[in-house]
Amino acid sequence: MSDAFFKRVFGDSQPTHLGTGWVSGVASVFFGMLGVGGVLVLLFPSVLTLPEARALYPVHIMRVIIQAAIAAALVLGAISAILRQRRVLGLTGAGLGLIAVLLGGASTPLPEEVGSKIGVGLDWFLLDLLVMTLVFVPVERLWPLHPDQGTFRPEWTTDSFYFVSTHLPAQLITFVMLLPATYVSKWLAIPALMETVGSLPLWVQLPMAIVVADLSQYATHLAFHKVPFLWRFHSIHHSIKTMDWIAGSRSHFVDILITRGLILIPMTLLGFSQSAMAGYLIFVSFHATFCHTDFRPRARWLEPYFVTGRYHHWHHAAHPEAVDVNFAIHLPFIDRLFGTYHLPKDAWPDQYGLVGHSVPAGFFAQFIAPFKRKKAAVTA
């Protein structure tokens, strides 16, 4: 799967601005995929859903969302097919909507009992994809930093594959990243400390969790830049040459599991409640995604105190003066404290990516590359 493949299958020489059927066609395919996925979740909940999330879903609302996605796929697909000379995009979206209807649609009955303790996590993936797309795509299209960039910029298929592969197996990733914290807590846990922190109000725990997580993230992030073996994996993330919301998903599995696993150790030892942990995970998911967006507006008054898009863009800059800077994910004071703060006044980077070397193109080549490379490289 590649940019060229999708361009060959769905592309044409017609304009893509609003009113040409391109936007409605793309939206039709998007909602069609969501509709088919939603119906499959209803058909096979014991296999496709996360066990810990099943009891939390308002099923009637989920059905409404699935039905709306199917209807949008059919209507928008028809509009696109009418407006465009080459109708493959609209017909594909409408076809996916029709498949969802034939599978049973949003009224597909659920089994009376679902007792499995293992699930793929398609439900979480679809919700995550829906929310992230509806929030960040309009933001980037309405207020872009680079107006000519577009949603389907070079290597968008590679980063889409990363999004799928790192968000779909949610249960497996969660299990692996919790292992270090679970093991360490057996030996280093201080019950009195954990009870004290865990009993604090959520509005106190959540800011504390952000500070603790960012200090841990800073140390881990710095190690991934300074230790040659770890840099092999982290350089994959820094190989992105175009910043947008989905580019932030480009991270090697080893990078993700080690970073998240190490961040959870101090948070577990301090005894933050499940609500605080969940709140932080939701917060970091949105904040980390936002910091990679192609979004121009900025709150100047906030930049000295909180990591913004411009701040993190400089971490990804392919500028010699920006090598190994801005490691903090949330709080710039940490970079100031350790001398790694870099934020030129009112300036954005001219280019992004690696300085001094490159990584191969494509998801699978990038997955294998860190295990094959032997020499350390200059970081960016």
Helices and strands as residue ranges (DSSP letters): H 3-10, H 22-43, H 45-48, H 51-54, H 59-83, H 88-102, G 105-107, H 122-142, H 156-167, H 170-188, H 191-198, H 202-226, H 228-238, G 247-249, H 253-269, H 274-291, H 309-315, G 320-322, H 332-338, H 363-372
